[in-house]
Every structure is written in C-alpha cells, then in structure tokens.
Amino acid sequence: MSLTESQNAFLYFANLMCSKVCHDIIGPLGAVQNGFELLEGESDKKAQHNILEIIQKSTHNAIAKMEFERLSMGLGGGTLGDDIHINVLADLCENYLKSDKTPFTVNSQRDSIKKNHLRVLMNLFLIAINSAPRCQHVGIEITFLQDKPQFVLQATSDYAKLDDNMIAVIQLQKNIFDLTPREVLYYYTGLLILQSEMKVTFNKKENIVEICAS
C-alpha cells in the first residue's frame, strides 16, 4: 500500500512547515550555544557580562518566536478559548520585534478577535515584516464590519518591496510540490485566508508595504 497523491502533498507540506519553524529558532538557539562555549573560556568580568547579555537576548528571541509560531502556525492558545484578547496579539508581536527594536502599534475597535482571524493576521504580520527589511515601524489597524474583522497592516522600510511570486503563492497559484521552505509561510497563509473566507490585497506606497484583509 502506497500513499495517495494528496497524502504525499500533506506529508511534503508538513515537512516544509517543520523546516520553516526549525529555521526560525535555530539561529537564536545557536547563538545561545556559542555564547556558553565562549563563556567557558573567558575570565574577564566585562567580557563575561557582554556574553551573558548576548545569551539573554538570544534566549528571549528564541522564546518569542516559539510563542508566536505556537499560536500562528500550531494549535497553541487552546486555553485562551476561541476569542483572543487583542493584548495577546500585541504582546506576541512586540516580543517578536523586540530583538530588532522595531516600534510597533496596534489599534482595534474591539477587545477580542476570533482565533481563526487572528491566525490570518499574525501570518500577514510575518509577511509584512519580511517585505520590509530593516523595518522602521509596523502598525496594525483592526476594524469590524458587523462581526467580520478588517485588517490594515503597514510596515515601513527604506528597503520595502513586494514580490510577485510571494503574492502568487499566497493566492495558492503554485503547486505544493514546487514550494520551498521559504514559501511555505505564504502558502499556509493563503490556506488560512481561504478558510476564513477573507480577501487580501497588497500595495506598496513609497517606503510602506500595506496589506489589507477583509
């Protein structure tokens, strides 16, 4: 008995998701390991202090990414219920950006948002900052038309860019077997958008990448 084509696709997609998550956290965890190795052979007190600061910063960075992706890509947040408070989103985004010291603001008409819509927003947040290297500010505005949320995300950077291939993958126009680990975030976001019955548009205005979802 062999796998069907759809089962092979599910397995390949799972492999890509695992690769993406591992890639995101292996950087800061590797820095922690390197820090401890340097600390073992260092006797200078000032140097030890600097190394410990690097270890602490890298540890916080790894934890922030794991906590963010546990909710944005996993089944985390089960204890939070189906309605997630906006403060949870704010804390996760601020911690994610903390290592780069990127200013972040979020404004919402309501105090909570459905978990499925939150996952769409969190992954669009990742796409926004990926589209704005050396990001200078990230802002999120959340409004509601009756009970349906509407998102506007803006990421400001002198290096802001929009990739046509990225947009095509988000629109699920690419075969799953042709995806790369880098593109799996886009495809996964596209699935979340489809599941939530939302529509998303992408625009670049001078040095601002703007993503709107409704």
C-alpha positions as CSV (number, residue, x, y, z in Angstrom):
1,M,0.0,0.0,0.0
2,S,1.4,3.4,-1.0
3,L,0.5,7.0,-0.2
4,T,-2.1,8.7,-2.4
5,E,-1.1,12.0,-4.2
6,S,-3.0,14.0,-1.6
7,Q,-1.3,12.2,1.3
8,N,2.1,12.8,-0.3
9,A,1.1,16.5,-0.6
10,F,0.1,16.6,3.1
11,L,3.4,14.9,4.1
12,Y,5.5,17.3,2.0
13,F,3.7,20.3,3.4
14,A,4.3,19.1,6.9
15,N,8.0,18.6,6.2
16,L,8.2,22.2,4.8
17,M,6.4,23.6,7.9
18,C,8.8,21.8,10.3
19,S,11.7,23.1,8.3
20,K,10.4,26.6,8.5
21,V,9.9,26.5,12.3
22,C,13.3,24.9,12.9
23,H,15.0,27.5,10.7
24,D,13.3,30.4,12.6
25,I,14.6,29.2,16.1
26,I,17.9,27.6,15.2
27,G,19.6,31.0,14.7
28,P,18.9,32.3,18.2
29,L,19.4,28.9,19.8
30,G,22.8,28.6,18.0
31,A,23.8,32.0,19.4
32,V,22.9,30.8,22.9
33,Q,25.1,27.7,22.4
34,N,28.0,29.7,21.1
35,G,27.7,32.1,24.0
36,F,28.0,29.4,26.6
37,E,31.0,28.0,24.7
38,L,32.7,31.4,24.8
39,L,31.8,31.9,28.4
40,E,33.6,28.7,29.5
41,G,37.0,30.0,28.2
42,E,36.5,33.7,29.3
43,S,37.9,35.0,32.6
44,D,37.5,38.7,32.0
45,K,34.5,40.0,34.0
46,K,33.4,42.6,31.4
47,A,33.6,40.1,28.6
48,Q,31.6,37.6,30.7
49,H,28.9,40.3,31.2
50,N,28.7,41.0,27.5
51,I,28.5,37.4,26.6
52,L,25.7,36.9,29.2
53,E,23.8,39.8,27.6
54,I,24.0,38.1,24.2
55,I,22.9,34.8,25.7
56,Q,19.9,36.5,27.4
57,K,18.9,38.4,24.3
58,S,19.2,35.3,22.1
59,T,17.2,33.2,24.6
60,H,14.4,35.8,24.7
61,N,14.4,36.0,20.9
62,A,14.0,32.2,20.6
63,I,11.2,32.1,23.1
64,A,9.4,35.0,21.4
65,K,9.5,33.2,18.1
66,M,8.3,29.9,19.5
67,E,5.5,31.5,21.4
68,F,4.4,33.5,18.3
69,E,4.5,30.5,16.0
70,R,2.8,28.2,18.5
71,L,-0.3,30.3,18.0
72,S,0.2,31.5,14.4
73,M,1.1,28.0,13.0
74,G,0.2,25.5,15.7
75,L,-2.7,24.6,18.0
76,G,-1.4,26.8,20.8
77,G,-3.7,29.0,22.7
78,G,-6.2,26.3,23.5
79,T,-6.6,27.6,27.0
80,L,-7.4,31.1,25.6
81,G,-10.7,30.0,24.0
82,D,-12.0,30.9,20.6
83,D,-11.9,34.7,21.3
84,I,-8.4,36.0,21.8
85,H,-7.8,39.3,23.5
86,I,-6.0,42.0,21.5
87,N,-3.4,42.3,24.2
88,V,-2.3,38.8,23.4
89,L,-1.6,39.8,19.8
90,A,0.1,43.0,21.0
91,D,2.4,41.1,23.4
92,L,3.4,38.4,20.8
93,C,4.1,41.0,18.1
94,E,6.1,43.3,20.4
95,N,8.2,40.4,21.7
96,Y,8.8,39.1,18.2
97,L,10.1,42.5,17.1
98,K,12.0,43.3,20.4
99,S,15.4,42.0,19.3
100,D,15.4,44.4,16.3
101,K,13.9,47.2,18.5
102,T,11.3,47.8,15.8
103,P,8.4,50.1,17.0
104,F,5.0,48.5,16.9
105,T,1.5,49.8,17.3
106,V,-1.9,48.1,17.2
107,N,-5.4,49.7,17.3
108,S,-8.6,47.8,17.4
109,Q,-12.3,48.7,17.6
110,R,-12.9,45.6,19.8
111,D,-11.1,44.0,22.7
112,S,-11.0,40.5,21.1
113,I,-10.8,38.6,17.8
114,K,-11.7,35.1,16.7
115,K,-8.8,32.7,16.7
116,N,-9.0,31.8,13.0
117,H,-9.0,35.5,12.1
118,L,-6.1,36.1,14.5
119,R,-4.0,33.4,12.8
120,V,-4.6,35.2,9.4
121,L,-3.5,38.5,11.0
122,M,-0.4,37.0,12.7
123,N,0.9,35.4,9.5
124,L,0.2,38.6,7.5
125,F,2.3,40.3,10.1
126,L,5.2,38.0,9.4
127,I,4.7,38.6,5.6
128,A,4.7,42.4,6.2
129,I,7.9,42.4,8.1
130,N,9.5,40.0,5.6
131,S,8.6,42.5,2.9
132,A,10.2,45.4,4.8
133,P,13.8,44.6,5.7
134,R,15.4,46.8,8.4
135,C,11.8,47.7,9.3
136,Q,11.4,51.1,11.0
137,H,7.8,50.7,12.2
138,V,4.9,48.1,12.0
139,G,1.3,49.2,12.5
140,I,-1.9,47.2,12.6
141,E,-5.4,48.7,12.5
142,I,-8.4,46.4,13.2
143,T,-11.9,47.5,12.4
144,F,-15.1,45.4,12.1
145,L,-18.0,45.4,9.6
146,Q,-20.7,43.8,11.7
147,D,-18.8,40.8,13.2
148,K,-16.3,40.4,10.4
149,P,-12.8,41.9,11.1
150,Q,-10.9,44.1,8.6
151,F,-7.1,44.4,8.9
152,V,-4.7,47.1,7.6
153,L,-1.0,46.3,8.2
154,Q,1.7,48.8,7.4
155,A,5.4,48.1,7.5
156,T,7.8,51.0,6.9
157,S,11.3,50.5,5.5
158,D,13.7,52.1,3.1
159,Y,14.0,48.7,1.5
160,A,10.3,47.9,1.3
161,K,9.4,45.6,-1.6
162,L,6.6,43.4,-2.8
163,D,7.4,40.1,-4.5
164,D,5.0,39.0,-7.3
165,N,5.9,35.3,-6.6
166,M,5.0,35.7,-3.0
167,I,1.6,37.1,-3.9
168,A,1.0,34.2,-6.3
169,V,1.9,31.7,-3.6
170,I,-0.5,33.4,-1.1
171,Q,-3.2,33.1,-3.8
172,L,-2.4,29.4,-4.0
173,Q,-1.4,29.5,-7.6
174,K,1.7,27.4,-7.1
175,N,1.9,23.6,-7.0
176,I,2.5,22.4,-3.4
177,F,5.4,20.2,-4.6
178,D,7.2,23.2,-6.1
179,L,7.2,25.1,-2.8
180,T,10.4,26.0,-0.9
181,P,10.7,26.2,2.9
182,R,10.7,30.0,2.5
183,E,7.5,29.9,0.5
184,V,5.6,27.6,2.8
185,L,4.6,30.6,5.1
186,Y,2.9,32.2,2.1
187,Y,1.0,29.1,1.1
188,Y,-0.1,28.4,4.7
189,T,-1.3,32.0,4.9
190,G,-3.2,31.5,1.7
191,L,-5.0,28.5,3.2
192,L,-5.9,30.4,6.3
193,I,-7.3,33.2,4.2
194,L,-9.4,30.7,2.2
195,Q,-10.6,29.0,5.4
196,S,-11.6,32.4,6.9
197,E,-13.3,33.5,3.7
198,M,-11.3,36.7,3.6
199,K,-9.8,38.7,0.7
200,V,-6.4,40.2,0.9
201,T,-4.7,43.0,-1.2
202,F,-1.1,44.1,-1.3
203,N,0.2,47.6,-2.0
204,K,3.5,49.5,-1.8
205,K,3.4,53.2,-1.3
206,E,6.9,54.7,-1.4
207,N,8.6,53.1,1.6
208,I,5.5,51.5,3.1
209,V,4.2,48.0,2.4
210,E,0.4,47.8,3.1
211,I,-1.6,44.7,3.4
212,C,-5.4,44.9,3.7
213,A,-7.6,41.9,4.6
214,S,-11.4,41.8,4.9
